[in-house]
Amino acid sequence: MPLPTITDFLYPLQWNLGLMNVQGAWNELNNINSNLVFGDPNIIIAVIDTGIQSIENNNTVFAVHPDLKGNVPNLNTIKVVGFYNAITKEFNNNNVTGNHGGSVATIISGSVNGQGTVGVAPNTRLIGIIRPILTNSTLDSNLADVINWASALKSSLGATLAEGASIVNYSLEYIDESAYNNSNQTEADKSIRKVWDAIDNITNLGRNGLGTLFVASAGNGEFNASSGKIEGVDLIKGTRLGIYKKVVTVGATKYTAINTGATPTESLADYSNFGPQLDIVAPAGIAAAPPPGTNFIPNQAFTTFAGSNFNAGNCP
């Protein structure tokens, strides 16, 4: 059976999908089971970021992005299965600031629906989480709770998801400001340990004991993740979370000569952290500009971007 026709109007411009041969992966899935060609809806990815914009109606919370709202196309199952705002402690994403989280979510799972872009795994489902502001050990505890909650494991959030995440995607830099501002490095180490303990928990107990995968951005600090110190502090900006052995840490590559006629090349993005602590890299930034007029589509929630924070979304 041939692949379903994709009419999403920005799909031809999604150079990242071609670079990763995503269509080849879809073809393989199609050959195995045509119902899974665009991913398995039983796979849920929790996106801990700036949130997936939602609205609330009759005590039910819905995603509003054109590529994320409603059901998975052709399936009677909701696309975004849960929301949490770790700042306001509310189970919604009604007060999203910026488009980073929504962009990452559509990279992962933007629906094949004739609108905008297409995700790497369009038929997977999502959990939208606005992360806590990481300024002290208390808020690190909050992040640990969010990680457990997203995996439908015990937390202090007061509610449990009916279905937990198969993958938790942390696509913002992890910057523990307490480590920068606190001369007591032991306290900073205790702080990150709370988060690492939560990652231990979900990798051991998530998915009913099969384990939940934790994926994190390497960060955009242009640092060698093996160097060990920044400004004398034993902390890698953006990668202190990613250096943990149970985290899949993703760096960024760029793709040049998209629009110049020259032979395209892929290389490490200038802004990406790098080094042996990274597990994988994925396309996230470009050196050549995309074709004119594609930066923003009026009245639609689509835009271009770059950053190693987005590449984690390329690897759900």
SULNORNOR-V324645 format. One record per backbone hydrogen bond with DSSP energy under -1.0 kcal/mol. CO is the residue of the C=O (numbers start at 0). NH is the residue of the N-H. Records with the same first field share a line. If there is no record, write none. Layout:
BEGIN
CO->NH / NH
END
This chain:
BEGIN
7->10
9->12
10->13
12->14
13->16 / 17
14->18
15->19
16->21
17->20
20->24
21->25
22->26
23->27
24->28
25->29
26->30
27->31
28->32
32->35
33->36
35->38
37->122
39->42
42->124
43->165 / 166
44->126
45->168
46->128
47->170
48->130
52->63
54->61
56->59
59->56
61->54
64->67 / 68
66->110
69->78
71->74
74->76
76->71
78->125
81->127
83->129
84->88
89->84 / 91
92->53
98->102
99->103
100->104
101->105
102->106
103->107
104->108
105->109
106->119
107->120
109->118
110->112
115->9
120->123
124->44
125->80
126->46
127->83
128->48
129->85
132->134
133->176
135->139
136->140
137->141
138->142
139->143
140->144
141->145
142->146
143->147
144->148
145->149
147->152
148->151
149->164
165->212
166->45
167->214
168->47
169->216
173->237
174->176
175->178
176->180
177->181
182->184
183->187
184->188
185->189
186->190
187->191
188->192
189->193
191->195
192->196
193->197
194->198
195->199
196->200
197->201
198->202
199->203
200->204
201->205 / 211
204->208
205->210
206->209
212->167
213->247
214->169
215->249
218->272
222->273
223->226
229->232
232->229 / 234
235->238 / 239
238->242
240->243
243->246
247->215
248->278 / 279
249->217
250->281
251->268
252->283 / 284
253->266
264->255
266->253
268->271
270->221
273->224
274->277
279->250
281->252
284->254
290->293
296->299
299->301
301->296
306->309
309->312
310->313
311->314
END
